[in-house]
Amino acid sequence: MMSISNLFISNAYADVGPGAGAGFTDFLPLFALVAVFYFLILRPQQKRAKEVKLMLGAMQKGDEVATAGGVIGRVTKMGETYITIEVAEGINFNVQKSAILTILPKGTIKSI
């Protein structure tokens, strides 16, 4: 005898055949994506941050620097987080160390 619930709700049977579970190969694209993300984005960014930290640590009074705003000057005073750069005779700016993009070769200011 058939009940009304059997007409509208069918029985669900588990698939126990081969390939029924999620295997290692199902996650390979995800692992590949994580590896590509690490080697193309995270690792170069960490390397660049390390180089900037070393550059700022090696900076000393008298170095010629370029800031993120495009200002070029000579370092006159150095503090823990701020430095003073002289952009022209008698004109000094206080900037954060993190605003320094690069240390220029000696004589760059005179050649400009």
N, CA, C and O atoms as a GROMACS GRO file, in nm:
protein
  448
    1MET      N    1   0.083  -0.116   0.000
    1MET     CA    2   0.000   0.000   0.000
    1MET      C    3   0.088   0.124   0.000
    1MET      O    4   0.188   0.128   0.072
    2MET      N    5   0.055   0.221  -0.076
    2MET     CA    6   0.135   0.340  -0.095
    2MET      C    7   0.072   0.455  -0.017
    2MET      O    8  -0.049   0.478  -0.024
    3SER      N    9   0.157   0.527   0.058
    3SER     CA   10   0.104   0.641   0.133
    3SER      C   11   0.119   0.769   0.051
    3SER      O   12   0.191   0.771  -0.049
    4ILE      N   13   0.054   0.870   0.092
    4ILE     CA   14   0.058   0.998   0.020
    4ILE      C   15   0.197   1.060   0.030
    4ILE      O   16   0.242   1.125  -0.064
    5SER      N   17   0.267   1.040   0.142
    5SER     CA   18   0.401   1.098   0.157
    5SER      C   19   0.500   1.035   0.059
    5SER      O   20   0.595   1.102   0.019
    6ASN      N   21   0.482   0.910   0.021
    6ASN     CA   22   0.571   0.847  -0.077
    6ASN      C   23   0.552   0.905  -0.216
    6ASN      O   24   0.644   0.899  -0.298
    7LEU      N   25   0.439   0.961  -0.245
    7LEU     CA   26   0.416   1.021  -0.375
    7LEU      C   27   0.494   1.152  -0.393
    7LEU      O   28   0.543   1.182  -0.502
    8PHE      N   29   0.504   1.229  -0.285
    8PHE     CA   30   0.568   1.359  -0.295
    8PHE      C   31   0.714   1.361  -0.250
    8PHE      O   32   0.790   1.446  -0.295
    9ILE      N   33   0.754   1.271  -0.164
    9ILE     CA   34   0.891   1.268  -0.112
    9ILE      C   35   0.954   1.136  -0.152
    9ILE      O   36   0.905   1.029  -0.115
   10SER      N   37   1.062   1.144  -0.226
   10SER     CA   38   1.129   1.020  -0.266
   10SER      C   39   1.240   0.989  -0.168
   10SER      O   40   1.291   1.078  -0.099
   11ASN      N   41   1.277   0.864  -0.161
   11ASN     CA   42   1.384   0.820  -0.072
   11ASN      C   43   1.519   0.861  -0.129
   11ASN      O   44   1.540   0.855  -0.251
   12ALA      N   45   1.611   0.902  -0.042
   12ALA     CA   46   1.746   0.942  -0.083
   12ALA      C   47   1.841   0.831  -0.040
   12ALA      O   48   1.849   0.796   0.078
   13TYR      N   49   1.914   0.777  -0.136
   13TYR     CA   50   2.008   0.671  -0.107
   13TYR      C   51   2.150   0.724  -0.124
   13TYR      O   52   2.177   0.804  -0.213
   14ALA      N   53   2.240   0.679  -0.038
   14ALA     CA   54   2.380   0.723  -0.044
   14ALA      C   55   2.450   0.658  -0.161
   14ALA      O   56   2.428   0.541  -0.192
   15ASP      N   57   2.536   0.737  -0.227
   15ASP     CA   58   2.617   0.685  -0.338
   15ASP      C   59   2.744   0.629  -0.278
   15ASP      O   60   2.827   0.704  -0.226
   16VAL      N   61   2.762   0.499  -0.284
   16VAL     CA   62   2.878   0.435  -0.224
   16VAL      C   63   2.972   0.381  -0.330
   16VAL      O   64   3.059   0.299  -0.301
   17GLY      N   65   2.956   0.425  -0.451
   17GLY     CA   66   3.041   0.380  -0.561
   17GLY      C   67   3.177   0.449  -0.557
   17GLY      O   68   3.202   0.533  -0.471
   18PRO      N   69   3.264   0.414  -0.651
   18PRO     CA   70   3.396   0.475  -0.655
   18PRO      C   71   3.387   0.625  -0.685
   18PRO      O   72   3.305   0.668  -0.766
   19GLY      N   73   3.475   0.704  -0.617
   19GLY     CA   74   3.475   0.849  -0.638
   19GLY      C   75   3.366   0.920  -0.562
   19GLY      O   76   3.335   1.036  -0.592
   20ALA      N   77   3.308   0.855  -0.465
   20ALA     CA   78   3.199   0.916  -0.392
   20ALA      C   79   3.248   1.024  -0.296
   20ALA      O   80   3.179   1.124  -0.275
   21GLY      N   81   3.367   1.007  -0.238
   21GLY     CA   82   3.420   1.104  -0.142
   21GLY      C   83   3.510   1.205  -0.211
   21GLY      O   84   3.557   1.183  -0.323
   22ALA      N   85   3.533   1.318  -0.143
   22ALA     CA   86   3.623   1.421  -0.197
   22ALA      C   87   3.765   1.376  -0.173
   22ALA      O   88   3.806   1.353  -0.059
   23GLY      N   89   3.841   1.363  -0.278
   23GLY     CA   90   3.979   1.320  -0.268
   23GLY      C   91   4.075   1.436  -0.273
   23GLY      O   92   4.034   1.552  -0.283
   24PHE      N   93   4.202   1.405  -0.267
   24PHE     CA   94   4.309   1.506  -0.270
   24PHE      C   95   4.308   1.582  -0.402
   24PHE      O   96   4.336   1.702  -0.405
   25THR      N   97   4.277   1.514  -0.510
   25THR     CA   98   4.281   1.578  -0.641
   25THR      C   99   4.173   1.685  -0.658
   25THR      O  100   4.186   1.774  -0.742
   26ASP      N  101   4.069   1.677  -0.578
   26ASP     CA  102   3.964   1.780  -0.584
   26ASP      C  103   4.015   1.914  -0.532
   26ASP      O  104   3.963   2.019  -0.569
   27PHE      N  105   4.117   1.911  -0.444
   27PHE     CA  106   4.168   2.033  -0.384
   27PHE      C  107   4.295   2.084  -0.451
   27PHE      O  108   4.347   2.188  -0.410
   28LEU      N  109   4.346   2.017  -0.551
   28LEU     CA  110   4.467   2.061  -0.620
   28LEU      C  111   4.454   2.201  -0.681
   28LEU      O  112   4.548   2.280  -0.667
   29PRO      N  113   4.346   2.236  -0.747
   29PRO     CA  114   4.336   2.374  -0.799
   29PRO      C  115   4.341   2.480  -0.689
   29PRO      O  116   4.398   2.588  -0.709
   30LEU      N  117   4.283   2.450  -0.575
   30LEU     CA  118   4.287   2.544  -0.463
   30LEU      C  119   4.430   2.561  -0.412
   30LEU      O  120   4.474   2.673  -0.386
   31PHE      N  121   4.504   2.450  -0.398
   31PHE     CA  122   4.643   2.458  -0.353
   31PHE      C  123   4.729   2.532  -0.455
   31PHE      O  124   4.816   2.610  -0.417
   32ALA      N  125   4.704   2.511  -0.582
   32ALA     CA  126   4.779   2.580  -0.687
   32ALA      C  127   4.751   2.730  -0.681
   32ALA      O  128   4.843   2.810  -0.698
   33LEU      N  129   4.628   2.769  -0.658
   33LEU     CA  130   4.593   2.910  -0.649
   33LEU      C  131   4.661   2.976  -0.530
   33LEU      O  132   4.709   3.089  -0.542
   34VAL      N  133   4.664   2.909  -0.417
   34VAL     CA  134   4.732   2.963  -0.299
   34VAL      C  135   4.882   2.978  -0.326
   34VAL      O  136   4.941   3.079  -0.287
   35ALA      N  137   4.943   2.881  -0.391
   35ALA     CA  138   5.086   2.888  -0.422
   35ALA      C  139   5.116   3.004  -0.517
   35ALA      O  140   5.214   3.076  -0.496
   36VAL      N  141   5.036   3.022  -0.619
   36VAL     CA  142   5.056   3.132  -0.713
   36VAL      C  143   5.040   3.266  -0.641
   36VAL      O  144   5.119   3.358  -0.664
   37PHE      N  145   4.940   3.278  -0.557
   37PHE     CA  146   4.918   3.400  -0.480
   37PHE      C  147   5.039   3.432  -0.392
   37PHE      O  148   5.080   3.548  -0.383
   38TYR      N  149   5.095   3.331  -0.329
   38TYR     CA  150   5.211   3.352  -0.241
   38TYR      C  151   5.333   3.397  -0.320
   38TYR      O  152   5.397   3.495  -0.283
   39PHE      N  153   5.365   3.328  -0.429
   39PHE     CA  154   5.488   3.358  -0.503
   39PHE      C  155   5.478   3.483  -0.588
   39PHE      O  156   5.581   3.545  -0.616
   40LEU      N  157   5.360   3.522  -0.632
   40LEU     CA  158   5.347   3.641  -0.716
   40LEU      C  159   5.313   3.768  -0.640
   40LEU      O  160   5.339   3.878  -0.688
   41ILE      N  161   5.254   3.754  -0.520
   41ILE     CA  162   5.210   3.873  -0.448
   41ILE      C  163   5.277   3.887  -0.312
   41ILE      O  164   5.342   3.989  -0.286
   42LEU      N  165   5.264   3.790  -0.226
   42LEU     CA  166   5.312   3.805  -0.089
   42LEU      C  167   5.464   3.807  -0.077
   42LEU      O  168   5.520   3.893  -0.009
   43ARG      N  169   5.530   3.715  -0.142
   43ARG     CA  170   5.676   3.704  -0.129
   43ARG      C  171   5.748   3.828  -0.182
   43ARG      O  172   5.837   3.878  -0.113
   44PRO      N  173   5.716   3.880  -0.302
   44PRO     CA  174   5.784   4.003  -0.347
   44PRO      C  175   5.756   4.124  -0.257
   44PRO      O  176   5.843   4.209  -0.238
   45GLN      N  177   5.635   4.131  -0.202
   45GLN     CA  178   5.602   4.242  -0.114
   45GLN      C  179   5.684   4.235   0.016
   45GLN      O  180   5.729   4.338   0.065
   46GLN      N  181   5.702   4.116   0.070
   46GLN     CA  182   5.783   4.100   0.190
   46GLN      C  183   5.929   4.133   0.162
   46GLN      O  184   5.997   4.193   0.245
   47LYS      N  185   5.977   4.093   0.045
   47LYS     CA  186   6.115   4.122   0.006
   47LYS      C  187   6.138   4.271  -0.007
   47LYS      O  188   6.240   4.322   0.040
   48ARG      N  189   6.043   4.342  -0.070
   48ARG     CA  190   6.055   4.487  -0.086
   48ARG      C  191   6.050   4.557   0.049
   48ARG      O  192   6.126   4.652   0.071
   49ALA      N  193   5.965   4.514   0.140
   49ALA     CA  194   5.956   4.574   0.274
   49ALA      C  195   6.088   4.556   0.349
   49ALA      O  196   6.130   4.646   0.422
   50LYS      N  197   6.151   4.441   0.333
   50LYS     CA  198   6.280   4.416   0.398
   50LYS      C  199   6.388   4.508   0.342
   50LYS      O  200   6.470   4.560   0.418
   51GLU      N  201   6.389   4.530   0.210
   51GLU     CA  202   6.486   4.618   0.147
   51GLU      C  203   6.468   4.762   0.193
   51GLU      O  204   6.566   4.832   0.218
   52VAL      N  205   6.343   4.808   0.205
   52VAL     CA  206   6.315   4.944   0.250
   52VAL      C  207   6.362   4.962   0.394
   52VAL      O  208   6.419   5.066   0.429
   53LYS      N  209   6.338   4.862   0.477
   53LYS     CA  210   6.380   4.868   0.617
   53LYS      C  211   6.532   4.879   0.627
   53LYS      O  212   6.584   4.957   0.707
   54LEU      N  213   6.603   4.800   0.547
   54LEU     CA  214   6.749   4.808   0.547
   54LEU      C  215   6.798   4.943   0.495
   54LEU      O  216   6.894   4.999   0.549
   55MET      N  217   6.733   4.997   0.392
   55MET     CA  218   6.772   5.126   0.336
   55MET      C  219   6.754   5.237   0.440
   55MET      O  220   6.842   5.321   0.456
   56LEU      N  221   6.640   5.237   0.509
   56LEU     CA  222   6.615   5.340   0.609
   56LEU      C  223   6.709   5.326   0.728
   56LEU      O  224   6.746   5.426   0.791
   57GLY      N  225   6.747   5.204   0.760
   57GLY     CA  226   6.842   5.183   0.869
   57GLY      C  227   6.982   5.230   0.834
   57GLY      O  228   7.057   5.271   0.922
   58ALA      N  229   7.018   5.225   0.706
   58ALA     CA  230   7.152   5.265   0.662
   58ALA      C  231   7.160   5.414   0.631
   58ALA      O  232   7.269   5.465   0.607
   59MET      N  233   7.047   5.484   0.629
   59MET     CA  234   7.047   5.626   0.596
   59MET      C  235   7.118   5.704   0.706
   59MET      O  236   7.102   5.675   0.824
   60GLN      N  237   7.195   5.803   0.665
   60GLN     CA  238   7.269   5.884   0.762
   60GLN      C  239   7.267   6.030   0.721
   60GLN      O  240   7.225   6.066   0.611
   61LYS      N  241   7.314   6.113   0.811
   61LYS     CA  242   7.317   6.258   0.788
   61LYS      C  243   7.406   6.288   0.668
   61LYS      O  244   7.517   6.234   0.656
   62GLY      N  245   7.358   6.373   0.578
   62GLY     CA  246   7.434   6.410   0.458
   62GLY      C  247   7.391   6.336   0.333
   62GLY      O  248   7.431   6.373   0.223
   63ASP      N  249   7.310   6.231   0.348
   63ASP     CA  250   7.261   6.157   0.232
   63ASP      C  251   7.159   6.241   0.155
   63ASP      O  252   7.085   6.320   0.214
   64GLU      N  253   7.156   6.224   0.025
   64GLU     CA  254   7.057   6.290  -0.059
   64GLU      C  255   6.943   6.191  -0.081
   64GLU      O  256   6.965   6.076  -0.119
   65VAL      N  257   6.820   6.238  -0.056
   65VAL     CA  258   6.704   6.149  -0.060
   65VAL      C  259   6.592   6.207  -0.146
   65VAL      O  260   6.589   6.328  -0.171
   66ALA      N  261   6.502   6.120  -0.189
   66ALA     CA  262   6.380   6.160  -0.258
   66ALA      C  263   6.262   6.109  -0.177
   66ALA      O  264   6.261   5.994  -0.134
   67THR      N  265   6.163   6.195  -0.156
   67THR     CA  266   6.046   6.157  -0.077
   67THR      C  267   5.934   6.108  -0.168
   67THR      O  268   5.942   6.119  -0.291
   68ALA      N  269   5.829   6.056  -0.107
   68ALA     CA  270   5.714   6.008  -0.182
   68ALA      C  271   5.640   6.123  -0.251
   68ALA      O  272   5.571   6.102  -0.350
   69GLY      N  273   5.656   6.244  -0.199
   69GLY     CA  274   5.591   6.360  -0.261
   69GLY      C  275   5.673   6.421  -0.372
   69GLY      O  276   5.629   6.517  -0.436
   70GLY      N  277   5.792   6.367  -0.398
   70GLY     CA  278   5.875   6.417  -0.507
   70GLY      C  279   5.976   6.521  -0.464
   70GLY      O  280   6.045   6.578  -0.548
   71VAL      N  281   5.987   6.547  -0.335
   71VAL     CA  282   6.083   6.644  -0.284
   71VAL      C  283   6.221   6.578  -0.275
   71VAL      O  284   6.235   6.467  -0.222
   72ILE      N  285   6.321   6.648  -0.326
   72ILE     CA  286   6.459   6.598  -0.320
   72ILE      C  287   6.537   6.690  -0.228
   72ILE      O  288   6.529   6.812  -0.240
   73GLY      N  289   6.612   6.631  -0.136
   73GLY     CA  290   6.690   6.712  -0.042
   73GLY      C  291   6.798   6.632   0.026
   73GLY      O  292   6.815   6.512   0.002
   74ARG      N  293   6.872   6.703   0.112
   74ARG     CA  294   6.983   6.642   0.186
   74ARG      C  295   6.941   6.628   0.332
   74ARG      O  296   6.883   6.720   0.389
   75VAL      N  297   6.970   6.513   0.392
   75VAL     CA  298   6.934   6.486   0.531
   75VAL      C  299   7.024   6.571   0.621
   75VAL      O  300   7.147   6.566   0.612
   76THR      N  301   6.960   6.651   0.711
   76THR     CA  302   7.037   6.734   0.803
   76THR      C  303   7.024   6.686   0.947
   76THR      O  304   7.121   6.696   1.023
   77LYS      N  305   6.909   6.635   0.986
   77LYS     CA  306   6.889   6.581   1.121
   77LYS      C  307   6.809   6.452   1.111
   77LYS      O  308   6.722   6.437   1.025
   78MET      N  309   6.840   6.360   1.201
   78MET     CA  310   6.768   6.233   1.203
   78MET      C  311   6.714   6.207   1.343
   78MET      O  312   6.784   6.223   1.443
   79GLY      N  313   6.587   6.168   1.347
   79GLY     CA  314   6.525   6.129   1.472
   79GLY      C  315   6.481   5.984   1.463
   79GLY      O  316   6.519   5.912   1.371
   80GLU      N  317   6.401   5.942   1.558
   80GLU     CA  318   6.353   5.804   1.560
   80GLU      C  319   6.256   5.777   1.446
   80GLU      O  320   6.268   5.677   1.374
   81THR      N  321   6.158   5.867   1.428
   81THR     CA  322   6.058   5.847   1.322
   81THR      C  323   6.056   5.959   1.219
   81THR      O  324   6.000   5.942   1.111
   82TYR      N  325   6.116   6.074   1.251
   82TYR     CA  326   6.117   6.188   1.160
   82TYR      C  327   6.260   6.226   1.125
   82TYR      O  328   6.352   6.207   1.205
   83ILE      N  329   6.278   6.279   1.004
   83ILE     CA  330   6.407   6.334   0.964
   83ILE      C  331   6.383   6.475   0.909
   83ILE      O  332   6.273   6.509   0.866
   84THR      N  333   6.489   6.554   0.912
   84THR     CA  334   6.483   6.688   0.854
   84THR      C  335   6.567   6.688   0.729
   84THR      O  336   6.684   6.648   0.730
   85ILE      N  337   6.507   6.734   0.619
   85ILE     CA  338   6.582   6.743   0.494
   85ILE      C  339   6.589   6.889   0.451
   85ILE      O  340   6.493   6.965   0.468
   86GLU      N  341   6.703   6.927   0.396
   86GLU     CA  342   6.724   7.062   0.345
   86GLU      C  343   6.704   7.057   0.195
   86GLU      O  344   6.779   6.989   0.124
   87VAL      N  345   6.603   7.129   0.145
   87VAL     CA  346   6.572   7.127   0.002
   87VAL      C  347   6.640   7.241  -0.071
   87VAL      O  348   6.665   7.232  -0.191
   88ALA      N  349   6.669   7.349   0.000
   88ALA     CA  350   6.745   7.462  -0.053
   88ALA      C  351   6.818   7.523   0.066
   88ALA      O  352   6.792   7.486   0.180
   89GLU      N  353   6.907   7.615   0.039
   89GLU     CA  354   6.984   7.674   0.148
   89GLU      C  355   6.891   7.747   0.244
   89GLU      O  356   6.825   7.844   0.207
   90GLY      N  357   6.885   7.698   0.368
   90GLY     CA  358   6.802   7.759   0.471
   90GLY      C  359   6.658   7.711   0.472
   90GLY      O  360   6.581   7.755   0.558
   91ILE      N  361   6.617   7.624   0.383
   91ILE     CA  362   6.479   7.574   0.379
   91ILE      C  363   6.481   7.425   0.417
   91ILE      O  364   6.536   7.342   0.345
   92ASN      N  365   6.421   7.395   0.532
   92ASN     CA  366   6.420   7.259   0.585
   92ASN      C  367   6.278   7.207   0.598
   92ASN      O  368   6.185   7.282   0.629
   93PHE      N  369   6.262   7.078   0.573
   93PHE     CA  370   6.133   7.009   0.590
   93PHE      C  371   6.151   6.895   0.688
   93PHE      O  372   6.253   6.827   0.687
   94ASN      N  373   6.052   6.875   0.773
   94ASN     CA  374   6.046   6.756   0.857
   94ASN      C  375   5.955   6.656   0.787
   94ASN      O  376   5.841   6.689   0.753
   95VAL      N  377   6.003   6.535   0.766
   95VAL     CA  378   5.923   6.430   0.703
   95VAL      C  379   5.939   6.300   0.782
   95VAL      O  380   6.038   6.281   0.853
   96GLN      N  381   5.842   6.213   0.769
   96GLN     CA  382   5.853   6.082   0.831
   96GLN      C  383   5.953   5.998   0.754
   96GLN      O  384   5.971   6.015   0.633
   97LYS      N  385   6.019   5.909   0.825
   97LYS     CA  386   6.116   5.821   0.759
   97LYS      C  387   6.047   5.734   0.654
   97LYS      O  388   6.106   5.702   0.551
   98SER      N  389   5.924   5.697   0.681
   98SER     CA  390   5.853   5.610   0.586
   98SER      C  391   5.821   5.680   0.455
   98SER      O  392   5.786   5.615   0.357
   99ALA      N  393   5.833   5.814   0.452
   99ALA     CA  394   5.806   5.889   0.329
   99ALA      C  395   5.926   5.890   0.235
   99ALA      O  396   5.915   5.938   0.122
  100ILE      N  397   6.039   5.841   0.279
  100ILE     CA  398   6.158   5.837   0.196
  100ILE      C  399   6.148   5.719   0.101
  100ILE      O  400   6.136   5.604   0.144
  101LEU      N  401   6.154   5.747  -0.029
  101LEU     CA  402   6.146   5.640  -0.129
  101LEU      C  403   6.283   5.582  -0.163
  101LEU      O  404   6.298   5.461  -0.177
  102THR      N  405   6.382   5.670  -0.177
  102THR     CA  406   6.513   5.621  -0.218
  102THR      C  407   6.623   5.714  -0.171
  102THR      O  408   6.600   5.833  -0.149
  103ILE      N  409   6.740   5.659  -0.155
  103ILE     CA  410   6.859   5.737  -0.127
  103ILE      C  411   6.931   5.756  -0.261
  103ILE      O  412   6.965   5.660  -0.329
  104LEU      N  413   6.952   5.881  -0.296
  104LEU     CA  414   7.011   5.915  -0.425
  104LEU      C  415   7.164   5.912  -0.418
  104LEU      O  416   7.221   5.927  -0.310
  105PRO      N  417   7.229   5.893  -0.531
  105PRO     CA  418   7.376   5.900  -0.532
  105PRO      C  419   7.424   6.040  -0.499
  105PRO      O  420   7.353   6.138  -0.527
  106LYS      N  421   7.542   6.051  -0.441
  106LYS     CA  422   7.599   6.181  -0.406
  106LYS      C  423   7.613   6.267  -0.532
  106LYS      O  424   7.653   6.219  -0.637
  107GLY      N  425   7.580   6.396  -0.518
  107GLY     CA  426   7.593   6.489  -0.628
  107GLY      C  427   7.470   6.499  -0.716
  107GLY      O  428   7.472   6.572  -0.815
  108THR      N  429   7.365   6.429  -0.684
  108THR     CA  430   7.243   6.433  -0.766
  108THR      C  431   7.178   6.570  -0.760
  108THR      O  432   7.129   6.620  -0.861
  109ILE      N  433   7.177   6.632  -0.643
  109ILE     CA  434   7.112   6.762  -0.627
  109ILE      C  435   7.185   6.869  -0.708
  109ILE      O  436   7.121   6.955  -0.769
  110LYS      N  437   7.316   6.864  -0.710
  110LYS     CA  438   7.392   6.964  -0.786
  110LYS      C  439   7.374   6.948  -0.937
  110LYS      O  440   7.382   7.045  -1.013
  111SER      N  441   7.349   6.825  -0.981
  111SER     CA  442   7.334   6.801  -1.124
  111SER      C  443   7.196   6.838  -1.178
  111SER      O  444   7.175   6.842  -1.299
  112ILE      N  445   7.102   6.864  -1.088
  112ILE     CA  446   6.964   6.898  -1.130
  112ILE      C  447   6.953   7.043  -1.166
  112ILE      O  448   6.846   7.089  -1.204
   0.00000   0.00000   0.00000
